[in-house]
């Protein structure tokens, strides 16, 4: 993934959840709470995160495996992911969202490696994703709590949506800056 693509993806990630509170106001809260316990969202987010993680294990070099068999690691982590659907159903969608944010942060940081100063805004976004990913992975009920605070009234919901829209516009502006000036040689 290039730096330009990373900025576009980060902007899209901020823009998509901004549309719901902007359109619905405080009526967006039931959707956020329903997402946290949704089976379909769990399959998409947690399943996608688990597949992406297993693909990352598959692409590791021999020196990164620390003497373990690649098939053993993939089997253990694949079984853990499958067993999570059976025994950890509560807030599994939020945990999956946390996993996806952590993996996206790594991809963004890899895309911006050695491209100073073009990568600075993407680094901030990446570390924000790391913070959210860790919080939602360890304490997924916080997603529901934060949604309850940020979407409690129409004014808060619209303010939350506007903050996310401005973050998206900032990412899109950085993508334009990268496209027009190009990374340093």
HUVENDA-V520201 format. One record per pair of residues at least 24 apart in sequence whose C-alpha atoms are under 10 Angstrom apart, sorted by the first residue. I is the first residue (numbers start at 0). J is the second residue. D is the distance in Angstrom with one decimal. If there is no record, write none. Layout:
i: <I;I>
j: <J;J>
d: <D;D>
This chain:
i: <0;0;0;0;0;1;1;1;1;1;2;2;2;2;2;2;2;2;2;2;2;2;2;2;2;2;2;3;3;3;3;3;3;3;3;3;3;3;3;3;3;4;4;4;4;4;4;5;5;5;5;5;5;5;5;5;5;5;5;5;6;6;6;6;6;6;6;6;6;6;6;6;6;6;6;6;7;7;7;7;7;7;7;7;8;8;8;8;8;8;9;9;9;9;9;9;9;9;9;9;9;9;9;10;10;10;10;10;10;10;10;10;10;10;10;10;11;11;11;11;11;11;12;12;12;12;12;13;13;13;13;13;13;13;13;13;13;14;14;14;14;14;14;14;14;14;14;15;15;15;15;16;16;16;16;17;17;17;17;17;17;17;17;17;17;17;17;18;18;18;18;18;19;19;19;20;20;20;20;20;20;20;20;20;20;20;21;21;21;21;21;21;21;21;21;21;21;22;22;22;23;23;23;23;24;24;24;24;24;24;24;24;24;24;24;25;25;25;25;25;25;25;25;25;25;26;26;26;26;26;27;27;27;27;27;27;27;28;28;28;28;28;28;28;28;28;28;29;29;29;29;30;31;31;31;31;31;31;32;32;32;32;32;32;32;33;34;34;34;34;34;34;35;35;35;35;35;35;35;35;35;35;35;35;36;36;36;36;36;36;36;37;37;37;37;37;37;38;38;38;38;38;38;39;40;40;40;40;40;40;41;41;41;41;41;41;41;41;41;41;42;42;42;42;43;43;43;44;44;44;44;44;44;44;44;44;44;45;45;45;45;45;45;45;45;45;45;45;45;45;46;46;46;46;46;46;46;46;47;47;47;47;48;48;48;48;48;48;48;48;48;48;48;49;49;49;49;49;49;49;49;50;50;50;51;51;51;51;52;52;52;52;52;53;53;55;89;89;90;90;90;90;90;90;90;91;91;91;92;92;92;93;93;93;93;93;93;93;93;93;93;93;94;94;94;94;94;94;94;94;94;94;95;95;95;95;96;96;96;96;96;97;97;97;97;97;97;97;97;97;97;97;97;98;98;98;98;98;98;98;99;99;99;100;100;100;100;100;100;100;100;100;100;100;101;101;101;101;101;101;101;101;101;101;102;102;102;103;103;103;104;104;104;104;105;111;113;113;114;114;114;114;115;115;116;116;116;117;117;117;117;117;117;117;117;118;118;118;119;120;120;120;121;121;121;124;124>
j: <106;107;109;110;111;106;107;109;110;111;106;107;108;109;110;111;112;114;117;118;121;173;174;177;178;181;182;110;111;117;118;170;171;173;174;175;176;177;178;181;182;107;110;171;174;177;178;103;104;106;107;108;109;110;111;118;121;170;171;174;107;110;111;118;120;121;124;167;169;170;171;172;173;174;175;177;167;168;170;171;172;173;174;175;103;107;167;170;171;174;103;104;107;121;124;125;128;166;167;169;170;171;174;124;163;164;165;166;167;168;169;170;171;172;173;174;164;166;167;168;170;171;100;163;166;167;170;124;160;162;163;164;165;166;167;168;170;160;161;162;163;164;165;166;167;168;170;160;163;164;167;159;160;163;164;156;157;158;159;160;161;162;163;164;165;166;167;157;160;161;163;164;156;157;160;149;150;153;154;155;156;157;158;159;160;161;153;154;155;156;157;158;159;160;161;163;164;156;157;160;150;153;156;157;150;151;152;153;154;155;156;157;158;159;160;147;149;150;151;152;153;154;155;156;157;150;151;152;153;156;146;147;150;151;152;153;156;143;146;147;148;149;150;151;152;153;156;143;146;147;150;146;142;143;145;146;147;150;90;140;142;143;144;146;147;143;90;91;92;93;142;143;89;90;91;92;93;94;95;96;139;140;142;143;88;89;90;91;92;93;143;88;89;90;91;92;93;84;88;89;90;91;92;92;90;91;92;93;95;96;84;88;89;90;91;92;93;94;95;96;84;91;92;95;92;95;96;91;92;93;94;95;96;97;98;99;100;80;81;83;84;91;92;93;94;95;96;97;98;99;80;81;84;91;92;95;98;99;95;96;98;99;80;94;95;96;97;98;99;100;101;102;103;76;77;79;80;81;95;98;99;76;77;80;98;99;102;103;76;77;98;99;102;77;80;102;139;140;135;136;138;139;140;142;143;135;136;139;135;136;139;132;134;135;136;137;138;139;140;141;142;143;132;133;134;135;136;137;138;139;140;142;132;135;136;139;131;132;135;136;139;128;129;130;131;132;133;134;135;136;137;138;139;128;129;131;132;133;135;136;128;129;132;125;126;127;128;129;130;131;132;133;135;136;125;126;127;128;129;130;131;132;133;136;128;129;132;128;129;132;128;129;130;132;129;182;182;183;181;182;183;184;182;183;177;182;183;173;174;176;177;180;181;182;183;173;177;182;173;169;170;173;170;173;174;166;170>
d: <7.5;8.0;8.4;6.0;9.5;9.6;8.7;9.0;5.4;7.8;9.9;7.5;9.1;8.9;5.2;5.7;9.0;8.5;8.2;7.5;8.4;9.5;7.7;7.5;9.2;9.7;8.6;8.8;9.3;9.6;9.9;9.6;9.0;8.1;5.0;7.8;8.8;6.1;6.6;9.2;9.5;9.3;8.8;10.0;7.6;9.9;9.9;9.1;9.8;8.1;5.8;9.1;9.8;7.0;8.4;9.8;7.8;8.9;9.9;8.1;8.3;9.7;9.7;9.2;8.8;6.7;9.4;9.0;9.0;5.3;6.4;8.6;6.7;5.2;8.9;8.9;8.6;9.7;6.6;5.9;9.2;8.7;6.2;9.1;9.5;9.3;9.4;8.6;9.0;9.7;8.9;9.6;8.5;8.0;7.6;8.9;9.9;8.9;7.1;9.8;6.5;8.4;9.7;9.7;9.0;8.4;9.3;7.0;4.0;6.7;7.5;4.9;5.8;9.2;9.5;8.9;9.5;9.8;6.5;9.3;8.6;8.6;9.9;9.1;9.7;7.6;9.9;9.9;9.2;9.1;5.4;6.7;8.7;6.5;5.1;8.9;8.8;8.4;9.4;9.8;6.2;5.5;8.7;8.0;5.4;8.3;10.0;9.6;8.8;8.8;9.1;9.6;7.5;7.7;9.1;9.1;8.5;9.6;7.3;4.2;7.0;8.1;5.4;6.0;9.6;9.8;9.0;9.3;6.6;9.0;8.9;8.2;8.9;9.2;7.6;9.5;7.3;8.1;9.7;8.9;5.1;5.7;8.6;7.3;5.5;8.9;8.8;9.6;10.0;6.9;5.0;8.2;8.2;5.3;7.4;10.0;9.4;9.4;8.2;8.9;9.9;8.0;8.3;8.5;7.3;8.8;7.1;4.3;7.2;8.0;5.2;5.8;9.4;9.6;8.8;9.5;9.0;5.4;5.7;4.9;4.4;7.9;7.8;5.8;8.2;8.0;8.7;8.6;7.8;8.8;9.1;9.9;6.8;9.0;9.7;9.0;7.7;9.0;6.5;6.6;9.4;8.7;5.6;7.0;9.1;9.9;8.6;9.9;9.3;9.2;9.4;9.7;8.5;7.2;9.9;6.5;8.6;8.9;9.8;9.9;8.4;5.9;9.2;7.5;8.3;9.3;8.7;9.8;7.0;7.9;9.9;9.3;8.2;5.3;7.3;5.6;5.5;8.9;10.0;9.6;8.3;8.3;7.5;7.0;7.9;6.4;5.2;7.0;6.5;8.0;9.8;9.3;9.2;8.1;8.3;6.7;9.4;9.2;8.1;9.5;9.4;8.2;7.4;8.2;9.9;8.3;5.3;8.5;8.6;9.0;8.3;8.1;9.4;7.9;5.3;3.8;7.5;8.3;6.6;8.6;8.3;8.5;7.3;8.5;7.8;8.1;9.1;8.3;5.7;7.8;8.0;4.5;5.4;8.7;8.1;7.0;10.0;8.1;9.9;9.1;8.8;6.6;6.0;8.1;6.7;3.6;6.8;8.7;7.3;7.8;7.7;8.7;9.1;9.7;9.1;7.3;9.9;9.8;7.7;9.2;9.0;7.6;9.4;9.3;5.9;7.7;8.7;5.6;5.2;8.9;9.2;7.7;9.8;8.2;7.4;9.4;6.3;9.0;8.0;8.0;8.7;10.0;8.3;9.1;9.3;8.3;7.9;10.0;8.7;9.3;8.6;9.1;7.8;7.1;9.8;9.5;8.8;9.2;9.3;9.5;9.3;6.0;7.0;9.0;9.3;10.0;9.1;8.1;9.8;9.9;8.8;9.1;10.0;6.2;7.2;9.9;9.2;5.7;8.3;9.4;7.1;9.2;8.0;9.1;9.2;5.8;4.6;7.7;8.4;6.1;9.6;9.7;9.0;8.7;7.6;9.6;9.2;7.2;7.6;8.0;9.5;8.2;8.3;9.1;6.6;3.7;6.5;7.6;5.3;5.2;8.8;9.9;8.5;9.9;9.3;9.7;6.1;8.2;8.6;6.9;9.2;9.9;7.6;8.4;9.8;9.2;5.3;6.6;9.0;7.4;5.4;8.9;9.6;9.8;8.3;9.0;9.7;6.3;5.2;8.5;8.3;5.4;7.6;9.5;9.1;8.7;9.0;7.8;8.8;9.8;6.0;6.3;9.9;9.1;8.7;9.7;9.5;9.1;9.8;6.2;6.7;8.9;8.3;8.0;10.0;8.9;9.1;7.7;9.1;8.1;6.6;9.6;8.9;7.0;8.8;9.0;9.2;9.4;9.6;8.5;7.6;7.5;7.7;8.5;9.8;9.0;8.8>
